[in-house]
Amino acid sequence: MKKQTNSLLGVGLSALTLSATLMMPATASAQSIVYCCTDAQSRKVCGDFLPKECTKRAYEERDEKGFVIKKVEAPLTAEQQARREAELVKKAELAQLQLEERRRSQALLSTYASEADIDKARDRALADVDKSISQSEKALADATKRQAVLEKEKDFYAGKPLPAQLKQQLADAEKDIKGKTDAVANRNKDKERIAAEFENEKARFRELTSSGGVVGVKADDKPKREVIIETTQPGRAAPSPGTPSVAPADNAATAKPVVANGK
């Protein structure tokens, strides 16, 4: 009998606890946030729910002490949205360029241990180009000799129509010489370009080694407390129409501004 009484007593206490919990304000957590904005008349208006004056304006969310915990920007116009997207694309492109530059710098430091190594690599590359130039110049000289032979044969037909075959051979020889002349000129340009690129790499290597390596993103020395800024859809809508009151000063400690009935 005593055991049954204790059981009933426990059930009663649990019921009382549950009842007390249910009696607590269901909106306690919601009431800890206050929404504030500046209306068309430059007044600060606030409410436990987002005032209708704030639906198309930037607004703030404040805690129970009146401190700003989040800022929400006003909805963007189509023009503003396009401008923002263009800025984001530009920032992304810049970030990609910076990333590629860091990778090139890291590759440079990984490839060469000193400026002397860069000079050796340059000399090897230029030697290969010089070899190619020599081959192109020899090919050009051979083509010039063939053209000279054809020109002598052409002289044999002075005052007479040239045979079609000889005429074609002369045209081909001229075309061949032009192509080989251009090849020699292009290889000489390549030589100049390669020499300039190695000079740039050596200057970059000198800059990196003198500054201690690849410079990364500089972090702030002291972390700063920032409020969150977002562009979102408006927050909770007011349950019923009403005119919010003019809010107190920005640092006011009130957590629940009174909603006025009149102007």
C-alpha positions as CSV (number, residue, x, y, z in Angstrom):
1,M,0.0,0.0,0.0
2,K,2.8,2.4,0.9
3,K,4.6,1.5,-2.4
4,Q,1.5,2.4,-4.3
5,T,1.1,5.7,-2.5
6,N,4.7,6.6,-3.3
7,S,4.1,5.8,-7.0
8,L,1.0,8.0,-7.1
9,L,2.9,10.8,-5.4
10,G,5.7,10.5,-8.1
11,V,3.1,10.7,-10.8
12,G,1.5,13.8,-9.2
13,L,4.9,15.6,-9.0
14,S,5.7,14.8,-12.6
15,A,2.3,16.1,-13.7
16,L,2.9,19.3,-11.7
17,T,6.3,19.7,-13.3
18,L,4.9,19.2,-16.8
19,S,2.1,21.7,-16.1
20,A,4.6,24.3,-14.9
21,T,6.6,23.8,-18.0
22,L,3.6,24.2,-20.3
23,M,2.7,27.4,-18.4
24,M,6.0,29.0,-19.3
25,P,5.7,31.6,-22.2
26,A,6.0,29.7,-25.4
27,T,7.5,32.8,-27.1
28,A,10.3,33.4,-24.6
29,S,13.0,32.7,-27.1
30,A,11.3,34.7,-29.8
31,Q,10.8,37.7,-27.5
32,S,14.6,37.8,-26.9
33,I,15.0,39.2,-30.5
34,V,13.8,42.7,-31.5
35,Y,13.7,43.8,-35.1
36,C,14.5,47.5,-35.8
37,C,14.8,49.6,-39.0
38,T,14.5,53.2,-40.1
39,D,11.2,54.0,-41.8
40,A,10.4,56.4,-44.6
41,Q,10.2,59.3,-42.1
42,S,13.7,58.5,-40.8
43,R,12.3,57.2,-37.6
44,K,13.7,54.1,-35.9
45,V,10.9,51.6,-35.5
46,C,11.1,48.3,-33.7
47,G,9.0,45.3,-32.8
48,D,9.1,41.7,-31.5
49,F,8.1,40.8,-35.1
50,L,9.4,42.4,-38.2
51,P,7.5,45.7,-38.6
52,K,5.8,46.1,-42.0
53,E,7.8,49.3,-42.5
54,C,10.9,47.1,-42.5
55,T,9.9,44.5,-45.1
56,K,11.7,46.3,-48.0
57,R,14.3,48.0,-45.9
58,A,17.5,47.1,-44.2
59,Y,16.9,46.1,-40.6
60,E,18.8,45.0,-37.5
61,E,18.2,42.2,-35.0
62,R,18.9,43.1,-31.4
63,D,19.2,41.0,-28.3
64,E,17.4,41.5,-25.0
65,K,20.0,44.2,-24.0
66,G,19.4,46.2,-27.2
67,F,22.8,45.3,-28.8
68,V,22.8,44.5,-32.5
69,I,23.5,40.9,-33.2
70,K,22.8,40.8,-36.9
71,K,22.3,43.3,-39.8
72,V,20.2,42.4,-42.8
73,E,20.5,44.5,-46.0
74,A,17.6,45.7,-47.9
75,P,16.5,43.6,-50.9
76,L,18.6,44.5,-53.9
77,T,17.1,46.0,-57.1
78,A,17.8,44.2,-60.4
79,E,20.5,46.7,-61.2
80,Q,22.1,46.4,-57.8
81,Q,22.0,42.6,-58.0
82,A,23.7,42.7,-61.5
83,R,26.3,45.0,-60.1
84,R,26.9,42.8,-57.1
85,E,27.2,39.7,-59.3
86,A,29.7,41.5,-61.6
87,E,31.8,42.5,-58.5
88,L,31.7,38.9,-57.3
89,V,32.9,37.6,-60.7
90,K,35.7,40.2,-60.7
91,K,36.8,39.2,-57.2
92,A,36.8,35.6,-58.2
93,E,38.9,36.3,-61.2
94,L,41.3,38.3,-59.1
95,A,41.5,35.5,-56.5
96,Q,42.2,33.0,-59.3
97,L,45.0,35.2,-60.7
98,Q,46.5,35.5,-57.2
99,L,46.3,31.8,-56.7
100,E,48.1,31.1,-60.0
101,E,50.8,33.7,-59.1
102,R,51.4,31.9,-55.8
103,R,51.6,28.6,-57.6
104,R,54.1,30.0,-60.1
105,S,56.2,31.4,-57.3
106,Q,56.2,28.1,-55.4
107,A,57.1,26.2,-58.5
108,L,60.0,28.7,-59.1
109,L,61.4,28.2,-55.6
110,S,61.0,24.4,-56.0
111,T,62.8,24.3,-59.3
112,Y,65.8,26.5,-58.6
113,A,68.0,26.7,-55.6
114,S,70.0,29.8,-56.7
115,E,70.2,32.3,-59.5
116,A,73.1,30.3,-60.9
117,D,70.7,27.4,-61.5
118,I,68.5,29.8,-63.5
119,D,71.4,30.9,-65.6
120,K,72.3,27.3,-66.3
121,A,68.8,26.4,-67.3
122,R,68.7,29.5,-69.6
123,D,72.0,28.6,-71.3
124,R,70.7,25.1,-72.0
125,A,67.4,26.4,-73.4
126,L,69.3,29.0,-75.6
127,A,71.7,26.3,-76.8
128,D,68.7,24.2,-78.0
129,V,67.3,27.3,-79.8
130,D,70.7,28.0,-81.4
131,K,70.9,24.4,-82.7
132,S,67.4,24.8,-84.2
133,I,68.4,28.1,-85.8
134,S,71.5,26.5,-87.3
135,Q,69.4,23.8,-88.8
136,S,66.9,26.3,-90.2
137,E,69.7,28.4,-91.7
138,K,71.3,25.4,-93.4
139,A,67.9,24.5,-94.8
140,L,67.5,28.0,-96.1
141,A,70.9,27.9,-97.7
142,D,70.1,24.6,-99.4
143,A,66.8,26.1,-100.7
144,T,68.7,29.1,-102.0
145,K,71.1,26.9,-103.9
146,R,68.3,25.0,-105.5
147,Q,66.7,28.3,-106.5
148,A,70.0,29.4,-108.1
149,V,70.1,26.3,-110.2
150,L,66.6,26.9,-111.4
151,E,67.4,30.5,-112.2
152,K,70.3,29.3,-114.4
153,E,67.9,27.0,-116.2
154,K,65.5,29.8,-116.6
155,D,68.2,31.9,-118.3
156,F,68.4,29.2,-121.0
157,Y,64.9,30.0,-122.0
158,A,65.6,33.8,-122.4
159,G,63.2,35.2,-124.9
160,K,61.2,32.0,-125.0
161,P,58.2,30.8,-123.0
162,L,59.1,28.9,-119.9
163,P,58.0,25.3,-119.6
164,A,55.2,24.9,-117.2
165,Q,57.2,22.5,-115.0
166,L,60.1,24.9,-114.6
167,K,57.7,27.7,-113.9
168,Q,56.1,25.7,-111.1
169,Q,59.5,24.7,-109.7
170,L,60.6,28.4,-109.5
171,A,57.3,29.3,-107.8
172,D,57.8,26.4,-105.3
173,A,61.4,27.4,-104.7
174,E,60.4,31.0,-103.9
175,K,57.7,29.8,-101.5
176,D,60.1,27.4,-99.8
177,I,62.7,30.1,-99.3
178,K,60.1,32.5,-97.8
179,G,59.0,29.8,-95.4
180,K,62.5,29.0,-94.3
181,T,63.4,32.7,-93.9
182,D,60.4,33.2,-91.7
183,A,61.4,30.1,-89.7
184,V,64.8,31.5,-89.0
185,A,63.3,34.9,-88.0
186,N,60.8,33.2,-85.7
187,R,63.5,31.1,-84.0
188,N,65.5,34.2,-83.4
189,K,62.4,35.8,-81.8
190,D,62.0,32.7,-79.6
191,K,65.6,33.1,-78.5
192,E,64.9,36.7,-77.4
193,R,61.7,35.7,-75.7
194,I,63.3,32.8,-73.8
195,A,66.2,35.0,-72.6
196,A,63.7,37.7,-71.4
197,E,61.6,35.1,-69.6
198,F,64.6,33.7,-67.7
199,E,65.6,37.2,-66.7
200,N,62.1,37.8,-65.4
201,E,62.3,34.5,-63.5
202,K,65.6,35.4,-62.0
203,A,64.3,38.8,-60.9
204,R,61.2,37.1,-59.4
205,F,63.4,34.5,-57.7
206,R,65.6,37.3,-56.2
207,E,62.4,39.1,-54.9
208,L,61.0,35.9,-53.3
209,T,64.2,34.9,-51.7
210,S,64.9,38.4,-50.3
211,S,61.4,38.5,-48.8
212,G,61.6,35.0,-47.3
213,G,59.5,33.0,-49.8
214,V,56.0,33.2,-51.1
215,V,54.0,35.8,-49.3
216,G,50.6,34.5,-48.1
217,V,47.5,36.3,-47.0
218,K,48.2,38.6,-44.1
219,A,45.9,37.8,-41.1
220,D,44.7,40.4,-38.7
221,D,46.8,40.6,-35.6
222,K,43.8,40.9,-33.4
223,P,40.5,39.2,-34.1
224,K,37.6,41.7,-34.3
225,R,34.1,41.2,-33.1
226,E,31.7,41.6,-36.1
227,V,28.0,41.5,-36.5
228,I,26.7,39.2,-39.2
229,I,25.5,41.1,-42.3
230,E,23.1,39.3,-44.7
231,T,20.9,39.8,-47.6
232,T,17.9,37.6,-47.0
233,Q,14.2,37.5,-47.2
234,P,12.5,39.6,-44.4
235,G,12.2,38.0,-41.0
236,R,9.1,37.0,-39.2
237,A,6.1,38.9,-40.3
238,A,3.9,40.6,-37.8
239,P,0.9,38.6,-36.8
240,S,-1.5,41.5,-37.3
241,P,-1.2,45.1,-38.8
242,G,0.0,47.8,-36.4
243,T,2.2,50.8,-36.3
244,P,5.4,50.1,-34.4
245,S,6.7,52.7,-32.0
246,V,9.6,54.9,-32.5
247,A,12.5,53.0,-31.0
248,P,14.7,54.3,-28.2
249,A,18.4,55.2,-28.9
250,D,20.5,52.5,-30.6
251,N,22.1,51.4,-27.3
252,A,18.9,51.3,-25.4
253,A,18.7,48.3,-23.0
254,T,15.0,47.6,-23.5
255,A,14.3,44.2,-25.1
256,K,10.7,44.7,-26.0
257,P,9.7,48.2,-27.3
258,V,6.1,49.1,-26.7
259,V,4.0,49.2,-29.8
260,A,1.9,52.4,-29.9
261,N,-1.7,52.5,-30.8
262,G,-1.6,55.9,-32.5
263,K,0.9,57.9,-34.5
